[in-house]
Structures are given as C-alpha cells and as structure tokens.
Amino acid sequence: MSSIFLRIYGGLLFSLVLVSVLSGIVVTIVNGVRLAEYREDMARGTFRLISEVLAAMPEEQRHKWLGEWGHKLSIPFSMLPLERSDFTPKEIEQLSLGGD
C-alpha cells in the first residue's frame, strides 16, 4: 500500500519540480531577450541622430566631431569600413535594407 502511495505522490512531486525548473528556465530566457531589446531600443535614437548628423557632415570633419562627442557621451566612437566590422551576414543584410 505504501509503495503505491509513494509512487503516485513521488511522481506528482517529480512533475511539480520538473515544471518549476522548466518554467524558471523559460522565464530567464524570455527576460534576457526582452532586456536585450530594451537596451537596443534605448540606444537606437541616439545612434540614429549621430548617423544623420555624420551623413550631412563633410568627410574631413567627421573624425573630429566623433572624438568630441565620444568624449562628451563617454562612448568610444570609431568609423571603419563594413568589411572590417564584426557584423554577421544577416546583420549586414538588415542594415542594407534599412532595418534596425
């Protein structure tokens, strides 16, 4: 009799622990994705404004302007060709299509 009792309630306890662990893992993954998207959204406006200002600026003034504003914002800005960037092919495709 106790063997059946232990099997049933042991199985229920195991199921409860398994569901709890899997739920915790899913919540952690979802929160990580949401945090990454939030950080990207917060920085998007600043970098869009910077890119628009740089696009309208003559080539010889860009490095000086980036140096000044990089110091003011405490962000080390640099310009380099797309070939030397660390972007993946998917990210390059998104940028070429005008995506964020």
CNS distance restraints for C-alpha pairs under 8 A (distance, minus, plus):
assign (resid   1 and name CA) (resid   5 and name CA) 6.44 0.50 0.50
assign (resid   2 and name CA) (resid   6 and name CA) 5.97 0.50 0.50
assign (resid   3 and name CA) (resid   7 and name CA) 6.13 0.50 0.50
assign (resid   4 and name CA) (resid   8 and name CA) 6.14 0.50 0.50
assign (resid   5 and name CA) (resid   9 and name CA) 6.11 0.50 0.50
assign (resid   6 and name CA) (resid  10 and name CA) 5.37 0.50 0.50
assign (resid   7 and name CA) (resid  11 and name CA) 5.84 0.50 0.50
assign (resid   8 and name CA) (resid  12 and name CA) 6.26 0.50 0.50
assign (resid   9 and name CA) (resid  13 and name CA) 6.00 0.50 0.50
assign (resid  10 and name CA) (resid  14 and name CA) 6.04 0.50 0.50
assign (resid  11 and name CA) (resid  15 and name CA) 6.07 0.50 0.50
assign (resid  12 and name CA) (resid  16 and name CA) 6.12 0.50 0.50
assign (resid  13 and name CA) (resid  17 and name CA) 6.22 0.50 0.50
assign (resid  14 and name CA) (resid  18 and name CA) 6.08 0.50 0.50
assign (resid  15 and name CA) (resid  19 and name CA) 6.08 0.50 0.50
assign (resid  16 and name CA) (resid  20 and name CA) 6.12 0.50 0.50
assign (resid  17 and name CA) (resid  21 and name CA) 6.15 0.50 0.50
assign (resid  18 and name CA) (resid  22 and name CA) 6.15 0.50 0.50
assign (resid  19 and name CA) (resid  23 and name CA) 5.95 0.50 0.50
assign (resid  20 and name CA) (resid  24 and name CA) 6.16 0.50 0.50
assign (resid  21 and name CA) (resid  25 and name CA) 6.30 0.50 0.50
assign (resid  22 and name CA) (resid  26 and name CA) 6.23 0.50 0.50
assign (resid  23 and name CA) (resid  27 and name CA) 6.14 0.50 0.50
assign (resid  24 and name CA) (resid  28 and name CA) 6.15 0.50 0.50
assign (resid  25 and name CA) (resid  29 and name CA) 6.27 0.50 0.50
assign (resid  26 and name CA) (resid  30 and name CA) 6.11 0.50 0.50
assign (resid  27 and name CA) (resid  31 and name CA) 6.01 0.50 0.50
assign (resid  28 and name CA) (resid  32 and name CA) 6.15 0.50 0.50
assign (resid  29 and name CA) (resid  33 and name CA) 6.39 0.50 0.50
assign (resid  30 and name CA) (resid  34 and name CA) 6.19 0.50 0.50
assign (resid  31 and name CA) (resid  35 and name CA) 5.98 0.50 0.50
assign (resid  32 and name CA) (resid  36 and name CA) 6.26 0.50 0.50
assign (resid  33 and name CA) (resid  37 and name CA) 6.28 0.50 0.50
assign (resid  34 and name CA) (resid  38 and name CA) 6.08 0.50 0.50
assign (resid  35 and name CA) (resid  39 and name CA) 6.19 0.50 0.50
assign (resid  36 and name CA) (resid  40 and name CA) 6.22 0.50 0.50
assign (resid  37 and name CA) (resid  41 and name CA) 6.10 0.50 0.50
assign (resid  38 and name CA) (resid  42 and name CA) 6.17 0.50 0.50
assign (resid  39 and name CA) (resid  43 and name CA) 6.40 0.50 0.50
assign (resid  40 and name CA) (resid  44 and name CA) 5.93 0.50 0.50
assign (resid  41 and name CA) (resid  45 and name CA) 7.48 0.50 0.50
assign (resid  43 and name CA) (resid  47 and name CA) 6.35 0.50 0.50
assign (resid  44 and name CA) (resid  48 and name CA) 5.99 0.50 0.50
assign (resid  45 and name CA) (resid  49 and name CA) 6.21 0.50 0.50
assign (resid  46 and name CA) (resid  50 and name CA) 6.29 0.50 0.50
assign (resid  47 and name CA) (resid  51 and name CA) 6.09 0.50 0.50
assign (resid  48 and name CA) (resid  52 and name CA) 6.23 0.50 0.50
assign (resid  49 and name CA) (resid  53 and name CA) 6.22 0.50 0.50
assign (resid  50 and name CA) (resid  54 and name CA) 6.13 0.50 0.50
assign (resid  51 and name CA) (resid  55 and name CA) 6.04 0.50 0.50
assign (resid  52 and name CA) (resid  56 and name CA) 6.48 0.50 0.50
assign (resid  53 and name CA) (resid  57 and name CA) 6.28 0.50 0.50
assign (resid  54 and name CA) (resid  58 and name CA) 7.90 0.50 0.50
assign (resid  54 and name CA) (resid  62 and name CA) 6.29 0.50 0.50
assign (resid  57 and name CA) (resid  61 and name CA) 6.77 0.50 0.50
assign (resid  57 and name CA) (resid  62 and name CA) 6.56 0.50 0.50
assign (resid  58 and name CA) (resid  62 and name CA) 6.71 0.50 0.50
assign (resid  59 and name CA) (resid  63 and name CA) 8.00 0.50 0.50
assign (resid  60 and name CA) (resid  64 and name CA) 7.97 0.50 0.50
assign (resid  61 and name CA) (resid  65 and name CA) 6.16 0.50 0.50
assign (resid  62 and name CA) (resid  66 and name CA) 6.03 0.50 0.50
assign (resid  63 and name CA) (resid  67 and name CA) 6.09 0.50 0.50
assign (resid  63 and name CA) (resid  78 and name CA) 7.81 0.50 0.50
assign (resid  63 and name CA) (resid  79 and name CA) 7.93 0.50 0.50
assign (resid  64 and name CA) (resid  68 and name CA) 6.30 0.50 0.50
assign (resid  65 and name CA) (resid  69 and name CA) 6.14 0.50 0.50
assign (resid  66 and name CA) (resid  70 and name CA) 5.62 0.50 0.50
assign (resid  66 and name CA) (resid  77 and name CA) 6.04 0.50 0.50
assign (resid  66 and name CA) (resid  78 and name CA) 7.22 0.50 0.50
assign (resid  67 and name CA) (resid  71 and name CA) 6.19 0.50 0.50
assign (resid  67 and name CA) (resid  76 and name CA) 7.86 0.50 0.50
assign (resid  67 and name CA) (resid  77 and name CA) 7.00 0.50 0.50
assign (resid  68 and name CA) (resid  72 and name CA) 6.38 0.50 0.50
assign (resid  69 and name CA) (resid  73 and name CA) 5.96 0.50 0.50
assign (resid  70 and name CA) (resid  74 and name CA) 5.52 0.50 0.50
assign (resid  70 and name CA) (resid  75 and name CA) 4.84 0.50 0.50
assign (resid  70 and name CA) (resid  76 and name CA) 5.30 0.50 0.50
assign (resid  70 and name CA) (resid  77 and name CA) 5.61 0.50 0.50
assign (resid  71 and name CA) (resid  75 and name CA) 6.72 0.50 0.50
assign (resid  71 and name CA) (resid  76 and name CA) 7.37 0.50 0.50
assign (resid  80 and name CA) (resid  84 and name CA) 6.57 0.50 0.50
assign (resid  80 and name CA) (resid  85 and name CA) 6.95 0.50 0.50
assign (resid  81 and name CA) (resid  85 and name CA) 6.71 0.50 0.50
assign (resid  87 and name CA) (resid  91 and name CA) 5.78 0.50 0.50
assign (resid  87 and name CA) (resid  92 and name CA) 6.20 0.50 0.50
assign (resid  88 and name CA) (resid  92 and name CA) 6.31 0.50 0.50
assign (resid  89 and name CA) (resid  93 and name CA) 6.17 0.50 0.50
assign (resid  90 and name CA) (resid  94 and name CA) 6.30 0.50 0.50
assign (resid  91 and name CA) (resid  95 and name CA) 6.21 0.50 0.50
assign (resid  92 and name CA) (resid  96 and name CA) 6.14 0.50 0.50
assign (resid  93 and name CA) (resid  97 and name CA) 6.28 0.50 0.50
assign (resid  94 and name CA) (resid  98 and name CA) 6.33 0.50 0.50
assign (resid  94 and name CA) (resid  99 and name CA) 4.99 0.50 0.50
assign (resid  94 and name CA) (resid 100 and name CA) 6.98 0.50 0.50
assign (resid  95 and name CA) (resid  99 and name CA) 5.39 0.50 0.50
assign (resid  95 and name CA) (resid 100 and name CA) 6.77 0.50 0.50
